[in-house]
Amino acid sequence: MNLVIVESPAKARTISKFLGHEYSVQASFGHVRDLPRTVLGVDVENNFEPKYVIPPKAKKTIAALKKLLSKSEKIIMATDEDREGEAISWHLVQALGLEDSKRKTVDRIVFHEITKGAIEKALEHPRTIDMNLVDAQQARRVLDRLVGYKLSPFLWKKVARGLSAGRVQSVAVRLIVEREREIENFKAEEYWTIEANLQPATDNRQQFIAFLNKIKGEAIPKPGIKNKVETDKILDDLKGKEFIVSKIESKEEKRVPASPFITSTLQQEGFKKLRFSSKQTMMLAQQLYEGVELGDKGPTGLITYMRTDSTNLSEQALWAAKDAIIEMFGEKYWAGFPRKYKVKSRLAQEAHEAVRPTDPARTPESIRSHLTPQQFKLYDLIWRRFMATQMKEAIFDTMSVEIEAGNYTFGANGQILKFDGFLKVYPIKFSELTLPKLEEKEKVEVSEISPKQHFTKPPPRFNEASLIKTLEKFGIGRPSTYAPIISTIQDRNYVQKDRTRYFHLTEIGKMVNDLLVQHFPNVVDLKFTSKMEDDLDKIADGKEKWTLVLKEFYKPFSENLEKKYKEVSDKTVEETDEICDKCGGKMVIRMGRFGKFMACSNFPKCKNTKNLSNSEN
């Protein structure tokens, strides 16, 4: 018998379907070793050696797997193909005592999708565990542990108990803080626009609207005309002026489909179109990847691996998409060639594919009855996005017109959808507007000229989609970290969502951020954090030693931390005139994880607390 180990029971069931009786597919239930929860668990004096332990919940799993080892000729690690998956395989080898075993062969197989072809191909091409990927994961884990376990106690002492700092979460909070301050400091700027209601002087009396966009041939600077005085002067100048068509331009415009999903864009579109949180999107995507029961077909992997920053598509998938598009929509809807996408992000690391359906012919409707409503929505989104990438461009007939009135130029634009192309499966917002038939030098009649006052608006607060996009733009985090980052900053009460799902900064979030920015600028610096991600990539590529990267970070960080313990004053309390109704001591105002609260000054002997509206907690 050959023992195959994967992370989850769902993944085990799906893979088992493709393998014969000579294979036993078992789940590790995630990580089987980790750093201890109660202590640092990293020997900073000895090359940052991690002190891994087997958590209680994993001990039964390890015991069960060890029993199967004696019956197994070969051990095959089939965990996910990324740094985290590679690390899980390595930890399994360590926990099962296989690192020095001469009796057992340990193979490592990887695949982008859980299909029969992909599994068979992976078994034909096994490899050994990639220690570069393992070291990159270890470096991230140790870095995060050092920052969290060293900085958090500092926050407890200087601000409030129960707070935490994180190497990446703190940068995310900083982005939200800076956006909040942009909004607070924003001063609205007045501007005006002028629009004219026009119609041809010929028999075609169709009206259309044109906007003033040039004065004496020069474009009006954004955002628009500065004030009412200037606007009124223009309106006076326009009185009695003839409006003459000076330029007409008609052309065909093609719009190409967006690239296939990677983790970040899947989370962004999941939020925008489905209102799913990034955490919910990834949970559902994992279910679709690991396998869903499809009646008689059994557990079936519906999408490729969902943690990826590559837009690459396999040749097999491209030609399967062609066949499905021609079958469903007709040959005119296929792009005419396999459309490939270059990886635009400098962050792309593992050679994954984009997130796509494993079988383009498997339409969402055909399996709807086997999916939960949420699973269906996400599969439908992924399927449509992928199919769109291989379909013809959408074609619009566009028309732009310029109308001169003395020194002033008005512009009008129209567009009509000529061929829907990829929009047939992946609609985007657009408006159709038909302009009347016009000719150059033709005079048009003016029925009304309307000035409109506007005010510039502050930048919007972040929501999950825009925060992920910004983190990706600055090189902060990786596909596996976006959702945990967003969950963590909410769990810590550093930010909260309003009803419209925008992030609002909390008082404690602002306080922690300001302290970190002032005293630990590197920890919350965008460029520094991005460089650290690049260093982790170099470790994964075998170009850097993970211990050297840690040493370069930790020495200055540790020295600065020691200095700040002495320089920064301990948390202060505000005195009040209120008397504790339990012990007679004075009540004081303290800062906690959820903001300010009232507590007895005799704490910890007296643990009486009240909120600031004087009702007991």
Summary of the structure (lengths in Angstrom):
residues: 617
radius of gyration: 30.8
end to end distance: 59.7
largest distance: 98.0
contacts: 1935
relative contact order: 0.13
helix: 39%
strand: 22%
